[in-house]
Amino acid sequence: MTPYLAFRLILGDDIALGPGKVQLLEAIRDTGSIAAAGRAMGMSYKRAWHLVDTMNRCFANPLVEASKGGAHGGGASLTPLGREIIVLYHGLETRARKATEADLAALIRHLAKGASVKR
């Protein structure tokens, strides 16, 4: 496994945004459902909903809007802010990785051979 940097936005005791939450936002965008997005990521609906709730509380406006079930079932969609946050996060990742390339390469040279690197 190749080591890499991952970025998280911390707000108080909460992780407002990180790679897993962005992946969840993308899965909600693609499936139209928090439950389906959670399943696609191998997590329970409860866990997926908790992550969405944390993101929605951390930002000035919600990133995900959910509609309750009924005769036609429920669903979820990203708000315009939710879509913007995905783009901003990926842009930050790209620029930060380029800016830290040399330092990361130097750090990697000092890792133990065969070490198990956790994500």
N, C-alpha and C positions, 0 to 999 in steps of 0.2 A: 504494500500500500504506500503510495506516495504522500508524504506529509503536505499539508496545505494550510493556509490561514482561513479562518471563518470569522465573520463579523456579526456581532450582536449589538443591539441598541438597548442599553440598560436604563430603566427609569425607576429609581428607588429600588424596591425589592423585586420588581418585575422585569422580565426580559420582554421588552416591547416588540422586538423584531429580531429575527435571526434566520439562518438558512432553513431550518425546519418550518418556521412559521411562514416564510415566503413560499416554500414548497406547498404548504397547506393552502395558502391563498391561490396559488396557481391551480391546484387540484380542484378547489371550489369553483374557480373560474371555468375550468374545463368540464366539470361534472354537473354544476348547478345544484350541488347538494353538499352539506357539511358531512352527512353520514357517508355518502359515496366517496367523498374526498378522504375521510378518515380511513375507510376500508382500503382504498387504493394505497394508503400509506401504512397500512398494518396497525392502525390504532382504533380504539373504540370511539363510538359517537360521543360519549361523555368526555373523553380526552380531547377530541377535536373541538367540541363545543367550548371546553374550558380555554383552549388556546385562542379561539376566536374571541371569546369574551375578554380575555386579557388584552388582546390587540385592540379591540374596540374601546376598552376603558383607557388605554394608554394614549390614544390619539384624540385630537380635538373633535373629530367626527368619526363615525364608524367606518371600518374598512369592509365589513360584510353586513349585508341585510338578509335576514332570514324571514321566510313566510311560513306560517303554521300549516300543518297538514289539513286535510279535509277531503272532500270528494275527489279533488284532483291532485291530492298530495301536496306536501310542502316543498320547499326548495330554498336555495340561498344564491345570492349573487354578490359580486363585488360592487362596491360603490365606485364612483369616479376616483375618489381618494385611494381606495384599495388598489385600483389599477395603476394609479400614479406611484404608489409606494413600491410596487413590484419593480417598476422601471427605475426609480431612484435607487433602490437597494442594489440592483444588478449593476447600475452605473458606478455606485460607490465601490462595490466589489472589484470591478474591472480596474478602476483607477488605483485603488489601494494595492491590489496585487502587483500592478506594474511598478508602483512606487516602492514596494518592499521586496522586489524580486532578488536583488543582490544580497540584502540582509538575510532573507529567508534561505537562500542557497548556502550562505555561510553557516547559519544555524543547522541546516540539514547535514552538513559535513560533520557536525559534532554529535549527531545522534548515534546511539549504539546500533551496531549492525544487527539486523534481525529483530530489533525492538518492535513490539506491538504498539502501534500508534493509535490512540483512541480518538474518535471523532467528537 
